[in-house]
């Protein structure tokens, strides 16, 4: 995962937490749910990037093992 992707995901997560907190403070259930959804989306993006990184690392190891 690139640094810019990590920063973007963290910003989305923090924005989601802020929305959730604002919704909780004002009693706005829709805003709270939107914040939770933003956090979940950020977590999914992070998980996908982690899988991409793992696959890339595995491919590099295979290439190295075969001398390519």
Rosetta silent file (secondary structure, phi, psi, omega in degrees, C-alpha in Angstrom):
SEQUENCE: XXXXXXXXXXXXXXXXXXXXXXXXXXXXXXXXXXXXXXXXXXXXXXXXXXXXXXXXXXXXXXXXXXXX
SCORE:     score description
SCORE:     0.000 S_00000001
   1 L     0.000  130.462 -179.730    0.000    0.000    0.000 S_00000001
   2 L   -74.001  160.200 -179.560    1.444    3.336   -0.953 S_00000001
   3 H   -60.668  -40.394 -179.576    1.855    6.067    1.597 S_00000001
   4 H   -65.127  -35.351  176.117   -0.757    8.219   -0.136 S_00000001
   5 H   -65.412  -42.151  179.310   -3.260    5.323    0.025 S_00000001
   6 H   -62.781  -42.743  179.996   -2.571    4.895    3.743 S_00000001
   7 H   -64.874  -43.820  179.883   -3.040    8.611    4.354 S_00000001
   8 H   -62.233  -44.588  179.247   -6.245    8.673    2.326 S_00000001
   9 H   -63.887  -40.793  179.677   -7.666    5.651    4.157 S_00000001
  10 H   -65.810  -39.813  177.486   -6.761    7.142    7.553 S_00000001
  11 H   -62.585  -42.425  177.935   -8.402   10.447    6.570 S_00000001
  12 H   -63.376  -41.775  179.353  -11.558    8.590    5.526 S_00000001
  13 H   -62.662  -46.605 -179.166  -11.545    6.648    8.789 S_00000001
  14 H   -66.583  -37.792  176.152  -11.126    9.795   10.886 S_00000001
  15 H   -62.597  -39.248  177.497  -13.792   11.601    8.870 S_00000001
  16 H   -64.736  -41.070  178.222  -16.140    8.695    9.512 S_00000001
  17 H   -63.931  -39.548  178.876  -15.408    8.808   13.232 S_00000001
  18 H   -64.427  -43.135  178.142  -16.104   12.549   13.252 S_00000001
  19 H   -62.802  -43.746 -179.986  -19.427   12.054   11.447 S_00000001
  20 H   -61.281  -44.125  179.928  -20.382    9.264   13.821 S_00000001
  21 H   -65.505  -41.447  178.780  -19.535   11.411   16.848 S_00000001
  22 H   -64.348  -40.648  177.947  -21.397   14.417   15.451 S_00000001
  23 H   -64.197  -39.368  179.043  -24.414   12.242   14.744 S_00000001
  24 H   -67.440  -39.684 -177.854  -24.312   10.827   18.249 S_00000001
  25 H   -69.126  -33.156 -176.692  -23.977   14.293   19.788 S_00000001
  26 H   -99.848   -3.952 -178.229  -26.883   15.731   17.816 S_00000001
  27 L    76.750   18.343 -179.182  -29.092   12.657   17.814 S_00000001
  28 L   -91.426   95.294 -177.377  -28.807   12.408   14.022 S_00000001
  29 H   -64.340  -32.087  179.155  -28.959    8.660   13.389 S_00000001
  30 H   -66.017  -43.092  178.491  -28.478    9.125    9.641 S_00000001
  31 H   -66.744  -39.799  177.691  -25.205   11.025   10.139 S_00000001
  32 H   -61.782  -44.762  179.083  -24.042    8.453   12.671 S_00000001
  33 H   -65.004  -38.451  178.069  -24.777    5.626   10.204 S_00000001
  34 H   -63.457  -39.910  177.170  -22.987    7.506    7.424 S_00000001
  35 H   -63.419  -43.007  177.881  -19.943    7.831    9.669 S_00000001
  36 H   -64.048  -38.826  178.573  -19.957    4.121   10.432 S_00000001
  37 H   -65.042  -40.642  177.582  -20.281    3.365    6.707 S_00000001
  38 H   -61.902  -40.816  178.592  -17.307    5.621    5.929 S_00000001
  39 H   -65.537  -41.535  179.226  -15.245    3.781    8.532 S_00000001
  40 H   -65.000  -41.725  178.668  -16.255    0.391    7.139 S_00000001
  41 H   -61.393  -41.998  178.083  -15.388    1.492    3.604 S_00000001
  42 H   -62.711  -41.731  179.672  -11.966    2.639    4.806 S_00000001
  43 H   -65.009  -39.857  179.019  -11.373   -0.689    6.540 S_00000001
  44 H   -65.874  -44.033  177.693  -12.328   -2.619    3.401 S_00000001
  45 H   -59.308  -42.564  178.898  -10.006   -0.512    1.246 S_00000001
  46 H   -62.843  -41.167  179.337   -7.216   -1.160    3.724 S_00000001
  47 H   -65.643  -40.444  178.601   -7.858   -4.905    3.689 S_00000001
  48 H   -63.682  -42.966  178.728   -7.843   -4.999   -0.117 S_00000001
  49 H   -64.335  -37.696  177.342   -4.545   -3.115   -0.199 S_00000001
  50 H   -62.981  -40.511  178.156   -3.082   -5.540    2.358 S_00000001
  51 H   -65.273  -43.119  178.052   -4.067   -8.484    0.145 S_00000001
  52 H   -58.921  -44.500  179.413   -2.512   -6.786   -2.890 S_00000001
  53 H   -61.650  -43.117 -178.927    0.704   -6.257   -0.929 S_00000001
  54 H   -64.948  -41.854  178.859    0.772   -9.884    0.215 S_00000001
  55 H   -65.169  -41.990  178.180    0.223  -11.193   -3.319 S_00000001
  56 H   -62.564  -42.049  177.823    2.936   -8.899   -4.636 S_00000001
  57 H   -63.541  -41.495  179.389    5.362  -10.072   -1.944 S_00000001
  58 H   -65.090  -40.959  179.098    4.593  -13.707   -2.725 S_00000001
  59 H   -64.136  -40.015  177.868    5.132  -13.111   -6.444 S_00000001
  60 H   -62.915  -39.813  178.979    8.465  -11.449   -5.719 S_00000001
  61 H   -65.175  -39.998  179.015    9.556  -14.447   -3.632 S_00000001
  62 H   -65.807  -43.917  178.982    8.604  -16.857   -6.430 S_00000001
  63 H   -60.653  -43.158 -179.586   10.495  -14.767   -8.993 S_00000001
  64 H   -64.991  -38.758 -178.649   13.531  -14.663   -6.721 S_00000001
  65 H   -64.915  -32.753  179.982   13.358  -18.420   -6.156 S_00000001
  66 L   -96.937    6.837  175.946   13.442  -19.039   -9.903 S_00000001
  67 L    70.171   30.203  179.427   16.117  -16.413  -10.495 S_00000001
  68 L  -106.972    0.000    0.000   13.991  -14.039  -12.537 S_00000001
